[in-house]
Amino acid sequence: MPTIFFGSDHAGFLMKKEVIDIIQSFNTNEKWEIKDLGCYSVESCDYPEFAFRVARNVLTTEGSFGVLLCGTGIGMSIAANKMKGIKCALCHNYSSVNMARQHNNANIIALSSRGSSGDMMVPLIMAFCKTEFEGGIHERRVNMIDNMGNS
């Protein structure tokens, strides 16, 4: 069963709970294992901690994906992308979701919790997790990114 690891900061906490509840309400057909890696309240917290938790779990759990939520999604995506092997994409619509997976083989999606709803986010998350990497010419480019800093 594929796993989706969720993480948020305090600004994304309530949206994360809403999104997880929606996914779990129809999860009998989807068969996703959902793991909430924090934060667990609206109390101010340091978002890199939760971005790193999700990233580490995605790297060590085959076939898994990560979802990061914060006010804008920017801080979480920057933090997650510091970890070698992570390709976290800040997405706002189906086009960015599809390209993130098809062309960039992203394994974590970052989303803005402000100005959105769980009903709007869940289809983007499901599309992200179901879209396949196309490989081909994109494989060479993704490998170039993965190998940066190794020379």
C-alpha positions as CSV (number, residue, x, y, z in Angstrom):
1,M,0.0,0.0,0.0
2,P,1.5,3.4,-1.0
3,T,2.2,5.9,1.8
4,I,1.5,9.6,1.7
5,F,3.5,11.4,4.4
6,F,2.0,14.8,5.5
7,G,3.7,17.6,7.2
8,S,2.8,21.2,8.0
9,D,3.7,24.2,10.0
10,H,1.3,26.0,12.3
11,A,-0.2,28.0,9.3
12,G,-0.9,24.7,7.5
13,F,-2.0,22.6,10.5
14,L,-5.8,23.1,10.1
15,M,-5.7,22.6,6.3
16,K,-3.6,19.4,6.8
17,K,-6.2,18.0,9.2
18,E,-9.0,18.9,6.7
19,V,-7.2,17.3,3.8
20,I,-6.3,14.1,5.7
21,D,-10.0,13.8,6.8
22,I,-11.2,14.1,3.2
23,I,-8.7,11.6,1.9
24,Q,-9.5,9.1,4.6
25,S,-13.3,9.5,3.9
26,F,-12.8,8.0,0.5
27,N,-9.6,6.0,1.2
28,T,-11.5,2.6,1.0
29,N,-11.2,2.8,-2.8
30,E,-7.8,4.5,-3.0
31,K,-5.9,2.4,-0.6
32,W,-3.4,5.0,0.6
33,E,-1.6,4.7,4.0
34,I,-1.7,8.2,5.5
35,K,1.0,9.3,8.0
36,D,0.8,12.7,9.7
37,L,4.3,13.7,10.8
38,G,3.4,17.0,12.4
39,C,3.0,19.7,13.4
40,Y,0.1,18.9,15.7
41,S,-1.3,22.4,16.7
42,V,-1.6,26.0,15.6
43,E,1.2,26.9,18.0
44,S,4.2,28.6,16.3
45,C,6.8,26.1,15.2
46,D,9.8,25.7,12.9
47,Y,8.7,24.4,9.6
48,P,12.0,23.0,8.4
49,E,11.7,20.3,11.1
50,F,8.5,19.0,9.5
51,A,9.8,19.3,6.0
52,F,12.8,17.3,6.9
53,R,10.7,14.6,8.6
54,V,8.6,14.2,5.5
55,A,11.6,14.2,3.2
56,R,13.4,11.5,5.3
57,N,10.4,9.3,5.2
58,V,9.8,9.7,1.5
59,L,13.5,8.8,0.9
60,T,13.3,5.6,3.0
61,T,9.8,4.4,2.0
62,E,9.6,3.0,-1.6
63,G,6.7,4.3,-3.7
64,S,5.8,7.0,-1.2
65,F,5.0,10.6,-1.6
66,G,5.0,13.7,0.6
67,V,2.6,16.6,1.1
68,L,3.8,19.7,2.8
69,L,1.5,22.6,3.8
70,C,2.4,26.0,5.1
71,G,1.1,29.5,4.5
72,T,2.6,29.8,1.1
73,G,4.2,26.4,0.5
74,I,7.5,28.3,-0.3
75,G,9.4,27.7,2.9
76,M,8.5,24.1,3.1
77,S,9.5,23.4,-0.5
78,I,12.9,25.2,0.0
79,A,13.6,23.2,3.2
80,A,12.6,19.8,1.7
81,N,14.7,20.4,-1.4
82,K,17.9,20.7,0.7
83,M,17.8,16.9,1.1
84,K,19.6,15.0,-1.6
85,G,17.1,12.9,-3.5
86,I,14.1,15.1,-2.8
87,K,12.3,16.9,-5.6
88,C,9.7,19.0,-3.9
89,A,7.4,21.0,-6.2
90,L,5.3,24.0,-5.1
91,C,2.1,23.5,-7.1
92,H,-1.0,25.6,-7.6
93,N,-3.0,23.8,-10.3
94,Y,-3.2,20.6,-12.4
95,S,-0.7,21.9,-14.9
96,S,2.0,22.3,-12.3
97,V,1.1,19.0,-10.7
98,N,1.3,17.1,-14.0
99,M,4.6,18.7,-15.0
100,A,6.1,18.2,-11.5
101,R,5.5,14.4,-11.8
102,Q,5.8,13.8,-15.6
103,H,8.9,15.9,-16.3
104,N,10.6,16.4,-12.9
105,N,9.8,13.2,-11.1
106,A,8.9,15.2,-8.0
107,N,8.3,13.1,-4.9
108,I,6.9,15.8,-2.6
109,I,4.2,18.4,-3.3
110,A,4.1,21.7,-1.4
111,L,0.9,23.6,-1.2
112,S,-0.3,26.9,0.2
113,S,-2.8,26.7,2.9
114,R,-3.9,30.3,2.5
115,G,-6.8,31.0,0.1
116,S,-7.6,27.4,-0.6
117,S,-9.8,24.6,0.8
118,G,-9.3,20.9,1.4
119,D,-11.8,20.2,-1.4
120,M,-9.6,22.1,-3.8
121,M,-6.3,20.5,-2.6
122,V,-7.3,16.9,-2.4
123,P,-7.7,16.4,-6.2
124,L,-4.3,18.0,-6.8
125,I,-2.7,15.7,-4.2
126,M,-4.4,12.6,-5.7
127,A,-3.3,13.7,-9.2
128,F,0.2,14.2,-8.0
129,C,0.4,10.7,-6.4
130,K,-1.2,9.0,-9.5
131,T,0.7,10.7,-12.3
132,E,3.7,8.8,-13.6
133,F,7.1,10.1,-14.5
134,E,7.6,10.0,-18.3
135,G,11.4,9.3,-18.2
136,G,13.0,9.7,-21.6
137,I,14.7,13.1,-22.1
138,H,13.4,14.1,-18.7
139,E,15.4,11.2,-17.0
140,R,18.7,12.8,-18.2
141,R,17.7,16.2,-16.8
142,V,16.4,14.8,-13.5
143,N,19.7,12.8,-13.1
144,M,21.6,16.0,-13.7
145,I,19.8,17.7,-10.9
146,D,20.2,14.6,-8.6
147,N,24.0,14.6,-9.3
148,M,24.6,18.3,-8.6
149,G,27.0,18.8,-5.8
150,N,28.6,15.4,-6.3
151,S,31.6,16.7,-8.2
